[in-house]
């Protein structure tokens, strides 16, 4: 979708620091990081929300988030993986995305 900011990042129309890409997945650093490590992992295909996604792509996104956490050295102390759905949960971009956050303490409950 041409007006989707994540689609623009994937197509290189908007700048981002890319940390991983393959035929189905694209990962880049969040421009407004909430932790020392804050990576967004998205499907290349425009999928608006988690409810629109297949189990296959969800599995691939979560597996890639885990891979990036391990390769980024986050496993030793822990990390958080978040998917927001809808306005009340804080989804501000309607292109499915997984947040990988690490490098600091996180409280519970969040938000």
MMTF fields as JSON, N, C-alpha, C and O atoms, coordinates in Angstrom:
{
  "mmtfVersion": "1.0.0",
  "mmtfProducer": "UNKNOWN",
  "numBonds": 443,
  "numAtoms": 444,
  "numGroups": 111,
  "numChains": 1,
  "numModels": 1,
  "chainsPerModel": [1],
  "groupsPerChain": [111],
  "chainIdList": ["A"],
  "bondAtomList": [4, 2, 8, 6, 12, 10, 16, 14, 20, 18, 24, 22, 28, 26, 32, 30, 36, 34, 40, 38, 44, 42, 48, 46, 52, 50, 56, 54, 60, 58, 64, 62, 68, 66, 72, 70, 76, 74, 80, 78, 84, 82, 88, 86, 92, 90, 96, 94, 100, 98, 104, 102, 108, 106, 112, 110, 116, 114, 120, 118, 124, 122, 128, 126, 132, 130, 136, 134, 140, 138, 144, 142, 148, 146, 152, 150, 156, 154, 160, 158, 164, 162, 168, 166, 172, 170, 176, 174, 180, 178, 184, 182, 188, 186, 192, 190, 196, 194, 200, 198, 204, 202, 208, 206, 212, 210, 216, 214, 220, 218, 224, 222, 228, 226, 232, 230, 236, 234, 240, 238, 244, 242, 248, 246, 252, 250, 256, 254, 260, 258, 264, 262, 268, 266, 272, 270, 276, 274, 280, 278, 284, 282, 288, 286, 292, 290, 296, 294, 300, 298, 304, 302, 308, 306, 312, 310, 316, 314, 320, 318, 324, 322, 328, 326, 332, 330, 336, 334, 340, 338, 344, 342, 348, 346, 352, 350, 356, 354, 360, 358, 364, 362, 368, 366, 372, 370, 376, 374, 380, 378, 384, 382, 388, 386, 392, 390, 396, 394, 400, 398, 404, 402, 408, 406, 412, 410, 416, 414, 420, 418, 424, 422, 428, 426, 432, 430, 436, 434, 440, 438],
  "bondOrderList": [1, 1, 1, 1, 1, 1, 1, 1, 1, 1, 1, 1, 1, 1, 1, 1, 1, 1, 1, 1, 1, 1, 1, 1, 1, 1, 1, 1, 1, 1, 1, 1, 1, 1, 1, 1, 1, 1, 1, 1, 1, 1, 1, 1, 1, 1, 1, 1, 1, 1, 1, 1, 1, 1, 1, 1, 1, 1, 1, 1, 1, 1, 1, 1, 1, 1, 1, 1, 1, 1, 1, 1, 1, 1, 1, 1, 1, 1, 1, 1, 1, 1, 1, 1, 1, 1, 1, 1, 1, 1, 1, 1, 1, 1, 1, 1, 1, 1, 1, 1, 1, 1, 1, 1, 1, 1, 1, 1, 1, 1],
  "groupList": [{"groupName": "UNK", "atomNameList": ["N", "CA", "C", "O"], "elementList": ["N", "C", "C", "O"], "formalChargeList": [0, 0, 0, 0], "bondAtomList": [1, 0, 2, 1, 3, 2], "bondOrderList": [1, 1, 2], "singleLetterCode": "X", "chemCompType": "L-PEPTIDE LINKING"}],
  "groupTypeList": [0, 0, 0, 0, 0, 0, 0, 0, 0, 0, 0, 0, 0, 0, 0, 0, 0, 0, 0, 0, 0, 0, 0, 0, 0, 0, 0, 0, 0, 0, 0, 0, 0, 0, 0, 0, 0, 0, 0, 0, 0, 0, 0, 0, 0, 0, 0, 0, 0, 0, 0, 0, 0, 0, 0, 0, 0, 0, 0, 0, 0, 0, 0, 0, 0, 0, 0, 0, 0, 0, 0, 0, 0, 0, 0, 0, 0, 0, 0, 0, 0, 0, 0, 0, 0, 0, 0, 0, 0, 0, 0, 0, 0, 0, 0, 0, 0, 0, 0, 0, 0, 0, 0, 0, 0, 0, 0, 0, 0, 0, 0],
  "groupIdList": [1, 2, 3, 4, 5, 6, 7, 8, 9, 10, 11, 12, 13, 14, 15, 16, 17, 18, 19, 20, 21, 22, 23, 24, 25, 26, 27, 28, 29, 30, 31, 32, 33, 34, 35, 36, 37, 38, 39, 40, 41, 42, 43, 44, 45, 46, 47, 48, 49, 50, 51, 52, 53, 54, 55, 56, 57, 58, 59, 60, 61, 62, 63, 64, 65, 66, 67, 68, 69, 70, 71, 72, 73, 74, 75, 76, 77, 78, 79, 80, 81, 82, 83, 84, 85, 86, 87, 88, 89, 90, 91, 92, 93, 94, 95, 96, 97, 98, 99, 100, 101, 102, 103, 104, 105, 106, 107, 108, 109, 110, 111],
  "secStructList": [7, 6, 6, 7, 2, 2, 2, 2, 2, 2, 6, 6, 1, 1, 7, 7, 7, 3, 3, 3, 3, 7, 1, 1, 3, 3, 3, 3, 3, 7, 6, 6, 7, 1, 1, 1, 3, 3, 3, 3, 3, 3, 3, 1, 1, 7, 7, 7, 1, 4, 4, 4, 1, 7, 2, 2, 2, 2, 2, 2, 2, 2, 2, 2, 2, 2, 2, 2, 2, 2, 2, 6, 6, 7, 6, 6, 6, 7, 3, 3, 3, 3, 7, 7, 7, 1, 4, 4, 4, 6, 7, 7, 1, 1, 1, 7, 3, 3, 3, 3, 3, 3, 1, 1, 7, 7, 7, 1, 1, 7, 7],
  "xCoordList": [0.845, 0.0, 0.889, 1.807, 0.624, 1.504, 1.515, 2.514, 0.437, 0.42, 0.879, 0.929, 1.209, 1.689, 3.174, 3.985, 3.521, 4.924, 5.841, 6.978, 5.365, 6.219, 6.399, 7.477, 5.37, 5.519, 6.536, 7.303, 6.543, 7.511, 8.921, 9.867, 9.086, 10.4, 10.862, 12.008, 9.98, 10.315, 10.731, 11.667, 10.045, 10.366, 11.496, 11.828, 12.081, 13.213, 12.831, 13.695, 11.541, 11.103, 11.274, 11.348, 11.336, 11.632, 12.882, 13.056, 13.737, 15.0, 14.773, 13.912, 15.562, 15.562, 16.869, 17.514, 17.245, 18.413, 17.937, 17.335, 18.215, 17.76, 18.693, 19.914, 18.104, 18.912, 18.757, 19.585, 17.703, 17.505, 16.459, 15.52, 16.647, 15.601, 15.754, 16.86, 14.604, 14.563, 13.317, 12.742, 12.906, 11.782, 10.454, 9.545, 10.329, 9.053, 9.08, 8.044, 10.263, 10.383, 11.363, 12.358, 11.065, 11.905, 12.003, 10.98, 13.216, 13.405, 14.289, 15.29, 13.906, 14.638, 14.521, 13.605, 15.461, 15.441, 14.299, 14.053, 13.602, 12.518, 13.104, 14.155, 12.43, 12.941, 12.672, 13.234, 11.813, 11.521, 11.713, 10.743, 12.962, 13.207, 12.779, 12.974, 12.191, 11.755, 12.704, 12.447, 13.802, 14.827, 16.104, 16.055, 17.246, 18.493, 18.43, 18.981, 17.761, 17.459, 15.96, 15.188, 15.547, 14.117, 14.02, 14.179, 13.754, 13.685, 12.24, 11.537, 11.808, 10.493, 10.672, 11.464, 9.935, 9.993, 8.632, 7.613, 8.611, 7.352, 7.334, 8.386, 6.132, 6.055, 6.217, 5.764, 6.849, 6.946, 5.562, 5.29, 4.696, 3.322, 2.577, 2.735, 1.777, 0.992, -0.13, -1.077, 0.004, -1.005, -1.313, -0.419, -2.547, -2.87, -2.704, -2.131, -3.192, -3.183, -2.883, -2.866, -2.651, -2.409, -3.614, -3.449, -4.817, -6.011, -6.106, -6.849, -5.367, -5.372, -4.256, -4.184, -3.402, -2.202, -2.432, -3.223, -1.717, -1.76, -0.842, 0.097, -1.108, -0.203, 1.221, 2.187, 1.351, 2.675, 3.5, 4.648, 2.937, 3.716, 3.946, 4.997, 2.98, 3.191, 4.354, 5.185, 4.405, 5.516, 6.843, 7.829, 6.879, 8.129, 8.562, 9.75, 7.616, 7.963, 8.516, 9.519, 7.869, 8.337, 9.673, 10.536, 9.849, 11.131, 12.252, 13.35, 11.99, 13.014, 13.298, 14.453, 12.288, 12.518, 13.441, 14.351, 13.209, 14.059, 15.477, 16.439, 15.617, 16.945, 17.698, 18.88, 17.006, 17.645, 18.026, 19.062, 17.195, 17.516, 18.769, 19.653, 18.846, 20.026, 21.271, 22.291, 21.198, 22.384, 22.764, 23.917, 21.81, 22.083, 22.53, 22.716, 22.705, 23.188, 22.163, 22.534, 20.885, 19.85, 19.442, 18.829, 19.765, 19.296, 19.812, 19.106, 21.009, 21.606, 20.777, 20.654, 20.214, 19.463, 17.969, 17.185, 17.563, 16.145, 15.74, 16.456, 14.577, 14.037, 12.525, 11.962, 11.88, 10.427, 10.046, 10.655, 9.022, 8.435, 6.991, 6.258, 6.574, 5.239, 4.59, 5.232, 3.301, 2.468, 1.229, 0.496, 0.998, -0.181, -1.291, -1.03, -2.54, -3.682, -4.687, -5.224, -4.931, -5.959, -5.501, -4.441, -6.341, -6.035, -5.82, -4.879, -6.676, -6.568, -5.297, -4.825, -4.733, -3.487, -2.265, -1.134, -2.481, -1.368, -0.875, 0.202, -1.632, -1.2, -1.389, -2.518, -0.295, -0.363, -0.103, -0.471, 0.527, 0.749, 0.022, 0.296, -0.905, -1.684, -1.01, -1.528, 0.165, 0.939, 1.499, 2.293, 1.096, 1.518, 3.003, 3.823, 3.342, 4.748, 4.974, 4.145, 6.119, 6.564, 7.643, 8.597, 7.494, 8.524, 9.447, 8.985, 10.729, 11.744, 12.446, 13.092, 12.316, 12.891, 13.838, 13.537, 14.972, 15.919, 16.965, 17.026, 17.788, 18.879, 18.564, 19.37, 17.402, 17.053, 16.028, 15.47, 15.783, 14.745, 13.382, 13.194, 12.433, 11.046, 10.169, 10.402, 9.171, 8.265, 7.06, 6.797, 6.335, 5.098, 4.068, 4.397, 2.869, 2.354, 2.836, 3.148, 2.896, 3.32, 2.233, 1.073, 2.623, 1.672, 0.988, 0.157],
  "yCoordList": [-1.181, 0.0, 1.242, 1.356, 2.13, 3.285, 4.244, 4.932, 4.31, 5.235, 4.598, 5.274, 3.329, 2.637, 2.925, 2.659, 3.467, 3.836, 2.619, 2.713, 1.474, 0.291, -0.242, -0.729, -0.158, -0.532, 0.387, -0.058, 1.652, 2.596, 2.269, 2.416, 1.833, 1.417, 0.173, 0.106, -0.802, -2.041, -1.76, -2.378, -0.838, -0.504, 0.517, 0.956, 0.889, 1.826, 3.268, 4.066, 3.584, 4.961, 5.821, 7.046, 5.168, 5.833, 5.179, 3.964, 5.983, 5.475, 4.727, 5.085, 3.688, 2.922, 2.152, 1.885, 1.801, 0.953, -0.496, -0.986, -1.163, -2.531, -3.482, -3.38, -4.413, -5.388, -6.794, -7.663, -7.03, -8.343, -8.21, -7.42, -9.002, -9.115, -10.408, -10.895, -10.952, -12.097, -11.934, -10.847, -12.978, -12.881, -12.575, -12.033, -12.917, -12.741, -11.758, -11.213, -11.53, -10.755, -9.604, -9.714, -8.514, -7.323, -6.831, -6.695, -6.56, -6.091, -4.854, -4.786, -3.879, -2.615, -1.998, -2.312, -1.116, -0.434, 0.565, 1.295, 0.591, 1.548, 2.957, 3.176, 3.905, 5.291, 6.011, 7.076, 5.427, 5.981, 4.872, 4.405, 4.447, 3.268, 3.453, 4.509, 2.392, 2.367, 1.558, 1.35, 1.105, 0.331, 0.433, 0.816, 0.099, 0.141, -0.686, -0.286, -1.834, -2.588, -2.519, -2.927, -1.997, -1.945, -2.145, -1.214, -3.387, -3.779, -4.113, -4.751, -3.677, -4.033, -5.109, -4.951, -6.2, -7.304, -7.365, -7.546, -7.214, -7.1, -8.063, -8.43, -8.475, -9.216, -8.247, -7.105, -8.681, -7.833, -7.545, -6.444, -8.552, -8.38, -7.489, -7.633, -6.582, -5.723, -6.552, -6.958, -6.786, -7.456, -6.481, -6.126, -6.047, -4.957, -5.312, -4.528, -6.472, -6.792, -8.274, -9.067, -8.623, -10.017, -10.885, -12.059, -10.328, -11.095, -11.419, -12.319, -10.699, -10.932, -11.878, -12.247, -12.263, -13.031, -14.537, -15.01, -15.26, -16.722, -17.208, -16.508, -18.398, -18.97, -19.106, -18.974, -19.367, -19.523, -18.244, -18.292, -17.112, -15.861, -15.437, -14.879, -15.691, -15.353, -16.151, -15.614, -17.426, -18.259, -17.765, -17.735, -17.375, -16.876, -15.565, -15.365, -14.674, -13.4, -13.632, -13.028, -14.502, -14.768, -15.5, -15.217, -16.44, -17.145, -16.173, -16.272, -15.24, -14.269, -13.327, -12.957, -12.932, -12.085, -12.796, -12.183, -14.082, -14.863, -14.969, -14.824, -15.218, -15.281, -13.966, -13.963, -12.845, -11.534, -11.258, -10.649, -11.702, -11.534, -12.315, -11.797, -13.558, -14.381, -13.77, -13.628, -13.406, -12.868, -11.493, -11.08, -10.773, -9.467, -9.523, -8.484, -10.734, -10.883, -10.601, -10.322, -10.666, -10.34, -11.52, -11.326, -12.724, -13.912, -14.005, -14.503, -13.542, -13.678, -12.986, -13.508, -11.833, -11.08, -11.044, -10.715, -11.376, -11.404, -10.282, -9.296, -10.462, -9.514, -9.638, -10.574, -8.706, -8.705, -8.687, -7.985, -9.474, -9.488, -9.045, -9.592, -8.046, -7.47, -7.359, -6.977, -7.702, -7.416, -6.699, -7.25, -5.489, -4.73, -4.94, -5.071, -4.971, -5.059, -3.974, -3.955, -3.083, -2.066, -0.825, -0.789, 0.179, 1.479, 1.424, 2.031, 0.707, 0.662, -0.018, 0.235, -0.878, -1.557, -0.777, -1.165, 0.314, 1.145, 0.871, 1.34, 0.122, -0.086, 1.212, 1.656, 1.817, 3.094, 2.949, 3.826, 1.848, 1.561, 0.261, -0.772, 0.317, -0.866, -1.665, -1.823, -2.155, -3.149, -4.018, -3.55, -5.275, -6.17, -6.004, -5.997, -5.871, -5.771, -6.32, -6.179, -6.941, -7.493, -6.565, -6.24, -6.143, -5.348, -6.299, -7.127, -6.19, -6.889, -5.82, -4.926, -5.92, -4.925, -5.602, -6.676, -4.985, -5.534, -4.513, -3.407, -4.917, -4.061, -3.208, -2.358, -3.412, -2.702, -3.535, -4.494, -3.15, -3.787, -3.364, -2.216, -4.284, -3.981, -4.301, -5.287, -3.472, -3.72, -4.519, -4.657, -5.043, -5.766, -5.334, -5.278, -5.032, -5.12, -3.955, -2.884, -4.167, -3.09, -2.029, -2.27, -0.86, 0.209, 0.717, 1.62],
  "zCoordList": [0.0, 0.0, 0.0, 0.813, -0.876, -1.056, 0.131, 0.344, 0.909, 2.038, 3.345, 4.372, 3.326, 4.525, 4.713, 3.825, 5.868, 6.101, 6.084, 5.621, 6.582, 6.565, 5.149, 4.808, 4.324, 2.908, 2.226, 1.372, 2.599, 2.038, 2.5, 1.725, 3.737, 4.228, 3.471, 3.026, 3.328, 2.624, 1.186, 0.679, 0.527, -0.871, -0.995, -2.096, 0.137, 0.206, -0.191, -0.553, -0.118, -0.366, 0.881, 0.792, 2.052, 3.329, 3.896, 3.803, 4.475, 5.018, 6.327, 7.132, 6.514, 7.758, 7.836, 6.822, 9.056, 9.26, 9.232, 10.188, 8.129, 7.928, 8.668, 8.556, 9.429, 10.153, 9.587, 9.862, 8.797, 8.178, 7.075, 7.175, 6.023, 5.013, 4.246, 4.008, 3.865, 2.967, 2.095, 2.038, 1.434, 0.508, 1.195, 0.565, 2.485, 3.183, 4.345, 4.726, 4.91, 6.146, 5.973, 5.257, 6.635, 6.612, 8.05, 8.722, 8.539, 9.908, 9.914, 9.201, 10.73, 10.778, 12.161, 12.92, 12.478, 13.777, 13.829, 12.869, 14.964, 15.173, 15.219, 15.822, 14.587, 14.581, 15.906, 16.16, 16.749, 18.073, 19.102, 19.698, 19.315, 20.146, 21.599, 22.201, 22.139, 23.525, 24.404, 25.59, 23.807, 24.512, 23.693, 22.524, 24.283, 23.508, 22.221, 21.195, 22.276, 21.064, 20.86, 21.727, 19.703, 19.359, 17.856, 17.066, 17.491, 16.087, 15.745, 16.529, 14.573, 14.059, 13.001, 12.072, 13.143, 12.196, 11.52, 12.187, 10.203, 9.465, 8.285, 7.762, 7.864, 6.62, 5.448, 5.528, 4.376, 3.181, 2.604, 2.126, 2.659, 2.187, 3.173, 4.386, 2.662, 3.554, 4.179, 3.506, 5.469, 6.277, 7.402, 8.17, 7.513, 8.434, 9.908, 10.665, 10.329, 11.755, 11.977, 11.036, 13.22, 13.588, 13.231, 12.897, 13.296, 12.963, 11.475, 11.082, 10.656, 9.21, 8.767, 7.595, 9.682, 9.341, 9.457, 10.272, 8.618, 8.687, 9.805, 10.184, 10.333, 11.326, 10.784, 11.535, 9.491, 8.88, 9.003, 9.447, 8.622, 8.667, 10.111, 10.428, 10.993, 12.405, 12.98, 13.713, 12.645, 13.107, 12.591, 13.328, 11.323, 10.738, 11.387, 11.64, 11.659, 12.307, 13.71, 14.091, 14.475, 15.836, 15.839, 16.671, 14.911, 14.824, 14.469, 15.017, 13.565, 13.191, 14.356, 14.569, 15.11, 16.292, 17.272, 17.83, 17.482, 18.381, 17.841, 18.596, 16.55, 15.928, 16.108, 16.452, 15.871, 16.008, 17.463, 17.73, 18.395, 19.814, 20.176, 20.859, 19.72, 20.0, 19.385, 20.059, 18.106, 17.425, 17.96, 17.831, 18.561, 19.14, 20.59, 21.223, 21.124, 22.488, 23.568, 24.708, 23.238, 24.217, 25.088, 26.138, 24.675, 25.396, 26.824, 27.7, 27.071, 28.404, 29.483, 30.591, 29.182, 30.192, 29.918, 30.808, 28.701, 28.363, 27.428, 27.249, 26.844, 25.885, 25.862, 26.429, 25.216, 25.102, 23.634, 22.827, 23.298, 21.96, 22.116, 22.94, 21.32, 21.439, 20.064, 19.086, 20.01, 18.842, 19.373, 20.194, 18.914, 19.321, 18.295, 17.099, 18.78, 17.897, 18.259, 19.366, 17.327, 17.495, 18.241, 18.866, 18.147, 18.732, 20.242, 20.752, 20.961, 22.421, 22.88, 23.989, 22.048, 22.398, 21.929, 22.22, 21.21, 20.777, 19.37, 19.003, 18.563, 17.179, 16.418, 16.209, 16.008, 15.303, 13.808, 13.028, 13.405, 11.989, 11.684, 12.295, 10.74, 10.395, 9.288, 8.183, 9.643, 8.896, 10.002, 10.819, 10.038, 11.103, 11.389, 10.471, 12.667, 13.04, 14.449, 15.348, 14.589, 15.86, 16.396, 15.689, 17.637, 18.302, 19.046, 19.831, 18.809, 19.6, 20.424, 19.877, 21.742, 22.647, 23.62, 24.141, 23.863, 24.819, 25.217, 24.68, 26.175, 26.612, 27.815, 28.193, 28.434, 29.664, 30.426, 29.893, 31.698, 32.501, 31.989, 31.585, 32.005, 31.663, 32.871, 33.571, 33.109, 34.227, 33.761, 32.566, 34.747, 34.461, 35.474, 36.659, 35.101, 33.745, 32.896, 33.418, 31.578, 30.679, 30.554, 30.888, 30.072, 29.758, 30.958, 30.859]
}
